[in-house]
Amino acid sequence: MFGMSLRLAYLAAFALAGSLTGCFFDGSHGSAACARATTMAIDTGASIDHAAGIDAGYYAKYTAGGHWHLEWTCDTKLSAEGCNFTGSIFVDTPAAGTGATCFQCENEDVLTMTPDGSQTRLDFDTVTSSGIDGVDFNGVPGHDVQLNLMINGLYQNDLVFVPSAGRTAVPSCMPLDLAPSAQ
């Protein structure tokens, strides 16, 4: 009985802490949605090493001049299961357009671009196993982009990797604004 009361008190404290930070937890490990986008710096020109089919997650990269690369892979070589990666990216549209292309995508993978005021919305839906899928796109140099990323229909924030302040960082929740450290 005492253990049950302690567990209920812990869950109540956890829920209260989530409400104070503006995040809503859906019960999955590393999963949270925020009422407003959080901001994280991304180191310009930096990347994170990972192995296709083993190191599951999203990997972001920004190169000077407004060039973005976001790729993802599943841990299929370990789990024998594929992953459904879905998401939206909002990017300030440069004069020459976003030039968005699907990176190593297969025929059934989807990438759409929709004008949204001064921004372009990129939506993707891919099933990825032991390979890598992703998107390359251009934005206004030095401007933030907003990411809203899911794996298998859930926010998996602990599987979103960003080179930030000289280390690998993960966001606390989605959506996420990535702010380049330099243009």
SVG drawing of the C-alpha trace seen along z (x, -y; Angstrom):
<svg xmlns="http://www.w3.org/2000/svg" viewBox="-2 -37 35 46">
<polyline fill="none" stroke="black" stroke-width="0.4" points="0.0,0.0 2.8,-2.4 4.6,-1.6 1.4,-2.5 1.0,-5.8 4.7,-6.7 4.3,-5.8 1.1,-8.0 2.9,-10.9 5.9,-10.5 3.5,-10.5 1.7,-13.6 5.0,-15.4 6.2,-14.3 2.9,-15.6 3.2,-18.9 6.8,-19.4 5.8,-18.8 3.0,-21.3 5.3,-23.9 7.8,-23.6 5.0,-23.8 5.6,-20.2 3.0,-17.5 4.2,-13.9 2.5,-11.2 4.0,-8.3 6.7,-7.3 10.4,-7.4 11.9,-10.7 8.7,-12.0 7.3,-15.5 5.4,-18.1 5.7,-21.8 3.0,-24.4 5.6,-26.7 8.8,-25.8 12.0,-25.6 15.2,-27.0 18.5,-25.2 21.7,-26.4 23.2,-24.3 27.0,-24.6 27.5,-25.8 29.5,-23.3 29.5,-20.5 28.0,-17.0 27.5,-13.9 28.9,-10.6 26.4,-7.7 26.0,-4.3 23.1,-3.6 20.8,-0.8 22.3,-1.0 22.2,-4.5 18.5,-5.2 17.3,-8.8 17.4,-12.2 20.7,-14.0 20.8,-17.7 23.5,-19.7 23.7,-23.4 26.3,-24.7 27.1,-28.4 25.0,-30.1 21.7,-28.7 22.2,-25.1 20.5,-22.4 20.7,-18.7 18.5,-16.5 18.8,-12.7 17.5,-9.7 18.0,-6.0 16.5,-3.2 18.2,-0.5 17.0,2.3 20.3,4.1 19.8,4.6 16.0,4.7 15.0,6.3 12.2,3.7 11.8,0.6 10.8,-2.9 8.3,-5.3 9.8,-8.8 7.4,-11.7 7.7,-15.4 7.4,-19.0 10.0,-21.6 9.3,-25.4 12.0,-27.4 12.2,-31.0 12.2,-30.9 15.3,-32.5 14.9,-34.4 16.1,-31.4 13.6,-29.0 14.3,-26.2 15.6,-23.8 14.4,-20.9 15.3,-17.4 14.7,-14.0 18.0,-12.5 18.4,-8.8 14.7,-8.3 12.9,-5.4 9.8,-5.7 7.3,-5.2 8.8,-8.0 7.0,-11.3 8.4,-14.9 6.0,-17.8 6.7,-21.5 4.0,-24.1 4.4,-27.9 3.3,-29.3 3.6,-33.1 7.3,-34.0 8.1,-30.4 8.1,-27.0 6.6,-24.0 8.3,-20.7 6.4,-17.6 8.0,-14.1 6.9,-10.5 9.4,-7.7 9.8,-4.2 13.5,-3.6 15.3,-0.4 19.0,0.2 19.6,-2.8 19.5,-6.5 16.7,-8.9 16.7,-12.6 16.1,-16.0 18.4,-18.7 17.0,-22.3 18.1,-25.9 16.9,-28.7 17.8,-32.3 21.4,-32.3 21.5,-32.5 17.8,-32.1 16.2,-29.5 14.2,-26.6 11.5,-24.9 11.3,-21.1 8.5,-18.9 9.7,-15.3 8.2,-11.9 9.2,-8.3 6.5,-5.6 3.9,-8.3 5.5,-9.4 7.8,-12.3 11.2,-10.6 13.1,-13.7 16.0,-11.5 16.5,-10.4 17.0,-13.9 20.7,-14.7 22.1,-18.3 25.7,-19.4 25.4,-22.3 28.1,-24.1 30.7,-21.6 28.8,-18.5 25.9,-16.3 22.6,-17.7 19.0,-16.5 15.9,-18.7 13.6,-18.5 10.5,-18.6 9.0,-19.4 8.6,-21.6 12.2,-22.7 13.7,-25.9 17.3,-25.4 19.3,-28.6 22.6,-28.5 25.7,-29.6 26.9,-31.6 25.4,-32.5"/>
</svg>
